Amino acid sequence: QRLFVMIVSILLTREIVYSQQLVHMGFTSSDNVHFIVTDPVGRKTGRDPRGATSRSEGIEINEIPEANYSFESVGDIPDSGEVPNAIYYHVFAYSFESPQNDGSYLIQVIGIELGQFDFYVGVDPAGNSVRQKCRFIIKNALIDQDSVISYQLLYNGMPGSPMTLKKIVTSGTLRQDLSASFKLKLLGDNNFFDELNNHLDKVEKELAQNDSTKAREKLEEFEKKIDKEREETIKHEQRGQKEKQRFMTEDAYRILKEDVQLLLATLPRK
């Protein structure tokens, strides 16, 4: 009788764990970017500023059932004659059944204008659902007008399963971030930018020739260049000296370093 009770208990537990349960997914970006979400079966929802009559409105894409992309704002209600002090966001909201719609979600962030953007990811179980929740925050990322930065969200609602948000980096992504850093005056001068840009030409040349070993070597050399420049910039700041023409800020270094490490992870070692 005890064995029977245990078997029934296990079966009921499995039914609870594997049954379809509702979760709420929400993505929020700052207002200088739009983004497009692609679900695990290839449907898309979001807005694309490229080619739009109004870049701030973007071109609407609405393929994921029950998903919604909207514009929201927070701020104080102004008195008569005052200009509203509001902060605007773009929000993607989607409620779906887990585990049926678990899987890999592609997020393509597209620049409305040059600047830095924030992005927030959250998935929350609904009601008494036992599905997992997750939170990811991206702060002060770089974007240029019409540039695309892609992220892959892997969501698995089963308790204990891994969940990740990963930036998808190619040599083109690294070049985009380098260019945006320079335009935003997060690194200088022209000669230093040209030096790094020309070095990326060498990386891409080796990649085009399918020589991943040499591409890795060139990319490691690029990494040493930005490491050295960041160290020199820190020493210069610590001495309290006047800002020099050739420098690398913390934001630029953080983003370029992350790009390099993610790209290196895709290339085999000797």
C-alpha positions in Angstrom: 0.0 0.0 0.0 2.9 2.4 0.8 4.5 1.6 -2.5 1.2 2.4 -4.3 0.9 5.7 -2.5 4.5 6.6 -3.4 4.0 5.8 -7.1 0.8 7.9 -7.2 2.6 10.8 -5.4 5.4 10.7 -8.0 3.0 10.6 -10.9 1.0 13.6 -9.5 4.3 15.5 -8.9 5.3 14.9 -12.6 1.9 16.0 -13.7 2.2 19.3 -11.8 5.7 19.9 -13.1 5.1 19.1 -16.7 1.6 20.5 -17.1 1.1 23.7 -19.1 1.4 26.7 -16.8 1.2 30.4 -17.5 4.2 32.8 -17.3 4.5 36.5 -18.1 7.4 37.7 -20.2 8.4 41.4 -20.2 11.2 43.3 -22.0 11.7 47.0 -21.5 14.1 49.3 -23.4 15.0 53.0 -23.1 13.4 55.1 -25.8 16.4 55.6 -28.1 16.0 52.1 -29.5 13.3 49.8 -30.8 13.6 46.0 -30.7 12.2 43.0 -32.4 11.6 39.7 -30.5 11.6 36.4 -32.4 10.0 33.4 -30.5 11.3 29.8 -30.6 9.2 29.0 -33.8 10.3 32.1 -35.7 7.4 34.5 -35.2 8.3 38.2 -34.7 6.8 41.1 -32.8 8.2 44.6 -32.2 9.1 47.7 -34.2 11.8 48.5 -36.6 13.0 52.2 -37.1 14.8 51.3 -40.4 13.0 52.8 -43.3 10.1 54.1 -41.2 8.5 57.4 -42.0 8.7 58.2 -38.3 11.8 56.6 -36.7 10.4 57.0 -33.2 7.2 55.2 -34.2 9.0 52.5 -36.3 7.5 49.9 -38.5 5.1 47.6 -36.6 5.6 43.8 -36.7 3.0 41.7 -34.9 3.2 38.0 -35.5 3.4 36.4 -32.0 -0.2 35.7 -30.8 -1.0 37.5 -27.5 2.2 39.5 -27.6 2.2 43.3 -27.4 4.8 46.0 -28.1 3.9 49.4 -26.7 5.1 52.8 -25.7 5.0 53.8 -22.0 6.1 56.7 -19.8 6.6 57.4 -16.2 7.0 60.8 -14.5 5.2 63.5 -12.5 2.0 65.0 -13.8 2.9 68.7 -14.6 1.1 71.7 -13.4 -0.6 74.0 -16.0 2.0 75.5 -18.3 4.8 73.2 -17.2 6.7 70.8 -19.5 6.1 67.2 -18.4 9.2 65.6 -16.9 8.6 62.0 -18.2 10.9 59.1 -19.0 9.7 57.0 -22.0 10.1 53.3 -22.5 9.4 50.6 -25.2 7.8 47.5 -23.7 7.2 44.0 -25.0 4.6 42.0 -23.0 3.8 38.3 -23.7 2.0 35.7 -21.6 2.5 32.1 -22.7 2.2 28.5 -21.6 5.3 26.9 -20.2 6.9 24.5 -21.1 5.2 24.6 -24.6 6.7 27.9 -25.5 10.0 27.6 -23.6 13.1 27.9 -25.6 15.4 30.4 -27.3 14.1 34.0 -27.9 16.1 36.3 -30.2 16.1 40.0 -29.3 17.3 42.4 -31.9 17.9 45.9 -30.5 17.9 48.6 -33.3 19.2 52.1 -32.8 16.8 55.0 -33.4 19.7 57.3 -32.9 23.3 57.2 -31.6 23.5 56.8 -27.9 23.6 54.4 -24.9 20.6 52.3 -24.0 19.3 50.2 -21.2 17.4 46.9 -21.5 15.5 44.9 -18.9 14.3 41.3 -19.2 11.9 39.6 -16.8 9.9 36.4 -16.8 7.5 35.8 -14.0 5.2 32.8 -13.2 1.5 33.6 -13.1 -0.6 32.8 -10.0 0.3 29.4 -8.5 2.6 28.4 -11.3 5.8 26.6 -10.2 7.7 27.8 -13.3 11.0 29.6 -12.8 11.4 33.4 -12.9 14.4 35.2 -14.3 15.8 38.8 -14.4 18.5 40.2 -16.6 19.6 43.9 -16.8 21.8 45.5 -19.5 23.0 49.0 -18.7 24.7 51.6 -20.8 25.1 49.5 -23.9 26.1 51.3 -27.1 24.1 51.7 -30.3 24.3 53.8 -33.4 21.4 54.8 -35.8 20.2 51.7 -37.6 22.8 49.4 -35.9 21.6 46.1 -34.6 22.7 44.5 -31.3 21.4 40.9 -30.8 20.8 38.9 -27.7 19.6 35.4 -27.1 17.4 34.6 -24.2 17.2 31.0 -23.2 14.2 30.4 -21.0 13.3 27.1 -19.4 10.5 27.1 -16.9 11.5 23.8 -15.3 12.9 24.3 -11.8 16.6 24.0 -11.7 17.1 24.3 -15.5 19.6 26.9 -16.7 18.4 30.3 -18.1 20.8 32.7 -19.9 20.8 36.0 -21.7 23.8 36.2 -24.1 24.9 38.9 -26.4 25.5 37.5 -30.0 28.9 38.9 -31.1 30.5 38.9 -34.5 33.4 40.9 -35.8 30.8 43.3 -37.2 29.3 43.7 -33.7 32.8 44.6 -32.3 33.3 47.1 -35.1 29.9 48.7 -34.4 30.7 49.1 -30.7 34.1 50.5 -31.5 32.6 53.1 -33.9 29.9 54.1 -31.4 32.5 54.4 -28.7 34.4 56.8 -30.8 31.4 58.9 -31.9 30.2 59.2 -28.3 33.8 60.3 -27.3 34.3 57.3 -25.1 37.7 56.8 -26.7 40.1 58.9 -28.7 41.9 60.2 -30.6 41.5 59.7 -34.4 44.8 57.9 -34.7 43.9 55.4 -31.9 40.5 54.7 -33.5 42.0 54.2 -36.9 44.6 51.8 -35.3 42.0 49.7 -33.7 39.7 49.8 -36.8 42.6 48.7 -39.0 43.4 45.9 -36.7 39.8 44.6 -37.0 40.4 44.5 -40.8 43.1 42.0 -40.1 40.8 39.9 -37.9 38.1 39.9 -40.6 40.6 39.0 -43.3 41.6 35.9 -41.4 38.0 35.0 -40.7 37.2 35.4 -44.4 40.0 33.0 -45.2 38.6 30.5 -42.6 41.8 30.7 -40.7 40.3 30.8 -37.2 43.7 30.3 -35.5 45.2 33.4 -37.0 42.0 35.3 -36.4 42.3 34.4 -32.7 45.9 35.6 -32.6 44.9 39.0 -34.2 41.9 39.3 -31.9 44.1 38.6 -28.8 46.5 41.4 -30.1 43.5 43.7 -30.3 42.6 42.8 -26.7 46.1 43.6 -25.5 45.8 47.0 -27.2 42.6 48.0 -25.4 44.0 46.5 -22.1 47.1 48.7 -22.4 45.2 51.8 -23.3 42.8 51.4 -20.4 45.7 50.9 -18.0 47.3 54.1 -19.3 44.1 56.0 -19.0 43.6 54.9 -15.4 47.2 56.0 -14.5 46.6 59.3 -16.2 43.4 59.9 -14.2 45.0 58.9 -10.9 47.7 61.5 -11.4 45.0 64.1 -11.9 46.5 65.2 -15.1 44.7 67.1 -17.9 42.8 64.7 -20.2 45.0 63.5 -23.0 43.8 63.0 -26.6 44.4 59.2 -26.6 42.2 57.5 -23.9 39.7 54.8 -23.2 36.8 55.3 -20.8 35.5 52.6 -18.5 32.3 52.2 -20.5 34.1 51.8 -23.8 36.6 49.3 -22.3 33.8 47.2 -20.6 31.8 46.9 -23.8 34.8 46.2 -26.2 36.3 43.8 -23.7 33.1 41.8 -23.4 32.8 41.7 -27.2 36.3 40.4 -27.6 35.9 37.7 -25.0 32.6 36.5 -26.5 34.1 36.4 -30.0 37.2 34.6 -28.7 34.9 32.0 -27.2 33.7 31.1 -30.7 37.2 30.6 -32.1 39.1 27.4 -31.4 42.5 27.4 -29.7 45.6 25.9 -31.2 
